[in-house]
């Protein structure tokens, strides 16, 4: 450790450059991890609020709630201890000044998927809805009337709830009769039993085994089947993994060049009786210090950046994930130092001094 610190003090510029590169790589890794988490939350916020075990959809729906078509009668045949019916459709909603894509949930307000209202009131009449607070950031407010692209019905926002987005779209919660009028218009009465899914808590698999047209899907499986969810996650995660590899290569190149430049010095030290083990430990310790400082600075810069980002940027930093990635970055940096260690071990003192 003494040798490692002493060399860093004498060659501040060189090692500052290495720290700077590691800082930039870690900053990018941390930011991408926050972006990945934020995009995942955009898709699953409202589903996570259910705290449910599974959702029951029709077999031919391909795990898509929008494509599923059930009836309230199907729910009555399910023997779950806790269950909630839900209807879902997508639309474009506007209040005269702004327009945005929304997902409309038709629910019963006495069932467990009813959201907690953070501002305003619970829907009590037809065509009243509780909106995701994401709409507040776009200029919507309590009392706004919403005109929908797919219906002549006009909805009124009577309250807001937090963390309520589904497949990246803010959610509007209304009762089932509102949902039926929006979806079917004049044919609403004829389709008043129609729903899209049945959300359940607890072990309910046995309750639907007799109905081959229905499929019980675990919540995590349902979320991973949302359009674009898995593709987004895989893309960003692969970028992070490539950055790990790039980090190891960068450290390996820097340290190898520095080691080659100091071959004669290492030869003299080995001739004086300093062991390969001591020199190798010094290189590893040096790499650890450089990586730890670079990752720590990148971590702090990421948190500072996150504090100033506008709410429209879908970034959510998970500290545990960031700490794990930080440790991985330090480990891969140390792995990159292995090439320098092998070079030191192979140095012949006589040839190095003679050279």
N, C-alpha and C positions, 0 to 999 in steps of 0.2 A: 504493500500500500504506500510506503514511503517513497519508493522509486516512482510509482505511478503519479502521486501528487507532485513530486518534485519536477517531473517532466512536463506536467500540465502547466505548472507555474512558469517554466522557462519557455514554453512554446504556446503562449496564450492564444495567438491569432489562429494557428492551425487547429487547435482543439475547440476554439470558439466556432469555427466554421463547421466542424463535425456536430457540435451541439446544435447549431442553427439548423442544419439539415434534418437532424433527428427531431428537433422541435417542430419543423414544418410538416414532417411525415406524421408525427403523433397528432398534431393539430388537425390534419386532414382526416386521419382515422377517427378521432373523437367526433369531429363534425359529421362525418358520414354515418357514424353509429347513431348520433342524435337524429339525423335525417331519416334513417331507417326506422327508428323507434317512432318518430313523429308520423311518418306515413302509415305505419302499422296501426297507430292509434286512430288515424283518420278513418280507417276502414272498420275498426272493431269497437269503438267507444260505446255505442249504444248496446251492442251485444254483451259486452263485459258488464254493463249495468244490470243485466238480467240476473247475473250470478246463477245461471242455469246449468244443468247437467247436459242437456241435449235438446234438439229440436226435431219434431216429427214433420216430415214432408212427404209428398207423394213419390213413389219409386221412380217415376219417369221424369221428375223435375231436375235430375242431375245435380242434386244438392243446392239448387237455386230456389230461394224463397219466392222470388218473383214468378218463377215458372211453375210453382206448386199450386194446386187447387184442391182445397178440402172444404168440408162443411162443419158447422158447429155440431152436427150430429155425429161426425167422426170423433170429435173431442169427447162427447158423452160416452163413447164406447171405450175410451182410454181409462185404464185403472190407475192413473198416477195420483200420488198423494197431493202433489202440487203441480198445477199446470195452468197455462194461460194461452188463450187463443190470440192470434195476430193476423192482420191483413197488411199487405205492403204493396205500394206502387210508387213509381217515380214520376216527377213532374217538374216543370219550371214555374216558380212562384214569383210574383212581382207585386210591389206595393205602390206602383206608380212612378217611383224614382229608381228603384233597384230591382234587378231580376237575378235569380239564382236557382241552381238545381237543388231540389229537395227530395227527400224520401218520406213518404207519408205512411205512418203506422196507425192502423185501426186497432184499438185495444179496449178491454173492459177496465174501468178505473178501479175496480175492487180486486183486481188480480195483481200478482207480485211484480209484473213487468211495468206497472204504472210508475213513471219517474217522479222523483221528488222535485217540487217546484221551488226554484231559487228566487224568482221574482214574479209578482202577479198572482194569479189565481189558477185553480184547477178548472179544466173545461167542464161546464155544467149544462150547456145547451148544444143543440145541433150546430155544426159548422164552427165551433170554437176549438182552438188547438193550442197546445203547449209547444213552444218552439225551442230548438237548440240555441244556446246562448251564442253559438258561432254566428247566428244571423244578426245579433246585436252589433257585432263588429263590422257588419256590412251595411248598417244604417237602419235595420228593422227595429221596431219597438212595440211595446204592449199597446194594443188598440188598433194596430195596423190591419187593414183588410187586404187579403191576398187573392189575387186573380191567378188562376192556374191555366197552364197551356193546354191541358188535356181535359178540361171540364169547364162548364159554365157556372159551377158552384163558386161562391165567394167565402173564403175562410177568414176568421178573425183571431188574431193572436191575443190570448188572454193571460199568458204566462210564459216564463222561460225556465229551462232546466239546463244543467251543465253536463258536459261530456256526453253529447248526444249526436254523434255522426255515424252514418251507416254507409259503407262503401264510399267514403269521402264526402258524402252529401249530408248537410244538416237535416235533422229529423223533425217532422211535425207530428205530434201525437194528438189524435182525436178519438172519439168513440167510434164504435163499429158502424153506427148508422151514418155518421159523417163520411167514413171511408167508403161505404157502399154508394152513397150519392155521388161522391167524386168519381168513383171508378165506373159506375154503371149508369149514372144519370137517371133518366125516366124509368129505367128497368131496375132501379135499386130495390124496390119491394120484392120483385121476383127473385132477387139474388141476396136477400137479407141473411141467408144462412152461410154465405160464401166467406171463406177465410183462406189464408195462404199457408199457415203453419200453426203448430201447437208446441209451445215451449214448456219443457218439463224440468222439474227438479227431482232428484232421487233416482232410484233404480226402477225404470219403467219399461225395460226391454221386453219383459215377459208379457206386458199388457198388449203389445201390438203384434206379437208373433203370429197370431191367427189371421191378421189382415196383411196379405201379401202385397197389396197396393200401396202400403205405407212403409216408410223407412225412418228408423230412428238414427239420427246423426249426432255424434258427440260435438259439443260446441266448438272445440278447437278444430275439428275436421271441417265443420261448417264454415268457420272463419277462413281457413286456408283455401276453401273453395270459392271464396268471393272473387269476382273478376279483378284481375290485376294484383291481388294481394301477394300471392306466392312469387310472381314474376318480379315485383318490386323488391321484395325482401332478398331474393336470390341475387339480383343484379347488384344491389348495394353491398351485400355480404361478400360477394366475389371481389368487388373493388377493394374492400377492406383486407381480404386475404392476400390479394396481390400486393397491397401496400406493405404488409408484413414481409413478404419476400423481397420487395424492393428495399425495404429498410435494412435487411440482412446483407444484401448485395452492396449497398452504399457503404455500410460500416466496414465490410470486408475489404472493399477497394481502398478506402481511406487508410485503414490500419495496415494493410499490406504494403502500400506505398511508403508509409512512415517507417515500417519495419525494414524494408529494403534499403532505405536511406541510412538506417542506423546499423547495418550489418557489421561494419568494422567495430562500432562501439560494443555491440553485443559480443563480438569475438573477443575483445579485450576483457570484458567482464567474465566471460566463460573461462578465459585463460587464467584469471585471478582466482578461480575456484567457485564462482557463483553458479549455482545449479540451474539446469533447464527448468526445474519445477518452480524455482523462485522467480525466474524471468517470465515464465508462462503465467504464474499467478499475478504478476504485476500487470501484464497486458490485459488479463481478464478483469482485474480490479479497475484498471483505467477505463476499460470499455463500460463496465457497470456504472462508474461515476458519470461518464459522459452521457450514457443512455438515460440514467435516472434524472439528471438535470434537464436534458432535452425533453423528456416525457413530462416532467413536472411543469416546465414552462408551457409546453403545449396544452396541458390540462388546464392551467390557469387561464391562458388566452382563450380557450374554448368556452369556459364559463363566463368570462367577461364578454365575449362575442354574443353568447346566448342571452345575456341580460339586455343587450341593445337591439336584438333582432325584432322586427315587427311581428305582430301576432299572426300575420298572414303566412309567414314562413313556417311550414309544418315540421318544427324541430322540437324534440323532447329528449332531454339528456337523462339517461339512467346511470346514476353514479356507480352502481355495482358493475354494470357492463363496461363503463369507462375504465374502472380500476382493473378489471380483468384484461382489457385490451392493452392498458398501460404495462401490466406485468408481462404480457406476451411480447410487446415491443422490446422490452428490456432483454427478455430471454433470446429473441431472435437476433438482437444486436450482439449479444455475447456469443451466440452461435457463429455469427459472421466473423468474430475475432479468432476462430479456430484456425483459419488459414495463416494468420500471423504467428500463432503459437507453433504450428507445424514448421514454419519457416525458421523460427528461432531454434527449435530442436535440431534442425538439420545443419545449422551453422557449424562449420569446422573452424575452430579458433585460429589455427595456423594459417589457413587460406584467407580468412577474413582480415587478419592483421597484415598478412603479406600483400593482400589486395589494396 
